[in-house]
C-alpha cells in the first residue's frame, strides 16, 4: 500500500490529478488515504450517492448530485485537497459528467489537488483515456497481514511461535483485509486456537476468495518431479530456478524467476510438469483459464487485472496458463493483451509463470520474445528410455512392481506414443485383466499396444512442422538419447 500512496503523491505533485483506484476495499483505502493527507497537511472531501459531498462527515453542499459536487469543488475549494469519489464510476457514461471532469482537471493541477475515484470496476470513457490514470489497489501484503495478526493476538493475550505465526501470515495472503479479520474472528469464536485445524480453515477461506475469480483455479494437490518421466534437461533447469526464490537469491543480485514456456506434442507431460513445478518449489499453484478470459466477452482487461492481482497477492506462487494458444492466437485481446505482455516483461512479484501450448504458429511473435519467459522448451514425444520410465511410473501408481513385466519390449513397441497414451496402455490392460479375473501380465500390455494407433501417426505432418519450427527457437526438454546411446555403444566396443 505504501508504494501506491507514494505514487498518488507523485501524480498530484506532477499535475496528474485524475486517478481511479480499482478495489473492493473502500474502508481500508479510505483509512490509508486519510493518513496520507494528514501527513501532507491536505484537506479531504468525500462524495457518495447517499451523503453527497462531505468534509469530516459534514455536508458541504446542498445537492447530492455528482455534477453539482464537481461544480462546487471547481469554484469553492482552492486549498490543497484530496477528493474521494465513491459510487461515481457508473456516472462516467454521462457526457455532462465527463465534460465537467475535463474542465476541472487543469484547475486541480494548479491547486495541488487530486480527484480519486474508488470503485470495484471501471469503464473509462474515451474522452478521459489520456487524463484518467487507472491503478489497482493491492491486497494486504505480508507486513499488513502480520500487523493484523499481531494486534489480534495482543488483544486476546495469545502467543504463537515464530514458525506458526509465519504460516498463518502466508496462508492469509490473497485475502482482503475484511476476509482476514473475519477468518481470525471465526478461529477465536470456535475456541480451537491457532492450531492446524484453524490453518486448514484459513486455507478454505483463501480458496473461496480465489473462486470468486471466474478464471482462476486453486490446486491443493500438486505433483512432484518424481511423477514426471523423462524431460531431464527441463528438470535440471527447473531445479536451478527453484533455488532462486527467497531473500538469499535477491541478496546475491538475482531477480525473481519469470517463468517457462512449454511448447510441444499433446499428452507429453506439459501440464503434469506445471503441477510438478509447484510441488517441487513448494509454493501454491494457480491455473488461469486464459481462453475464458480472452474469449468470454465482457471486460477482458479488468478480468485479467483482477487475476494478476490475486496471483501476486499470494506470491510466491506458480501461475499455470494452460493451452496458451486458445487465448492469444492471432493476438486477440487488444489492450488487455498488451497489458499482459507488459506484466510478463516487468513483473517483480515472485509469480513463476508456466505457460503451455500444443500449437505455436498462431501465437503472436511478441509473446515469445526473450524477456517474457526465462526459457522456451520443446517437449517432444518420449524416447525409448523415457517411455520405459513412464511405464514404470504408471505401474507403481497402480501398485504393481515394474520388475514383474518385460517393459523393455513394451517401450520398444510404443514408438510415437505420448506419455498420456502410455498411461492409457496401462489402464486399458488393467481393465482387460480385471474383466478376465486374473493379474496383469506383459501379454496384456502387448495386446493393447498392438491394437492402438497413437495420435502422432495420424498427425505426422503437423508434428514435423512443429519440430521444424521449434528446432532453432527452443531448447529440448529431453536429452538427445541418440548421442548418449552412441557413446555408450562406443565404450562397450572399447
Secondary structure, DSSP 8 states (H G I E B T S, - for coil): -HHHHHHHHHHHHTT--EEEEE-S-HHHHHHHHHHHHHHHT-EEEEEETTTEEEETTEE-SS---HHHHHHHHHHH--SSEEEEEES-GGGGG-HHHHHHHHHHHHHHHHTT-EEEEEES-----GGGTTT-EEEE-----HHHHHHHHHHHHHHTT----HHHHHHHHHHHTTS-HHHHHHHHHHHHHHT--SSHHHHHHHHHHHHHHHHTSTTEEEESS---GGGS-S-HHHHHHHHHHHTT-SHHHHHHT-----EEEEEE-TTSSHHHHHHHHHHHHT-EEEEE-HHHHHHS-S-HHHHHHHHHHHHHHT-SEEEEE-STHHHHBTTTTTHHHHHHHHHHHH--S-EEEEEEES--TTB-GGGGSBTTBSEEEEE----HHHHHHHHHHHHHHTT--GGGS-HHHHHHHTTT--HHHHHHHHHHHHHHHHHTTS---HHHHHHHHHT---HHHHTHHHHHHHHHHHHTTSEESS--HHHHHHHHHHHHH-
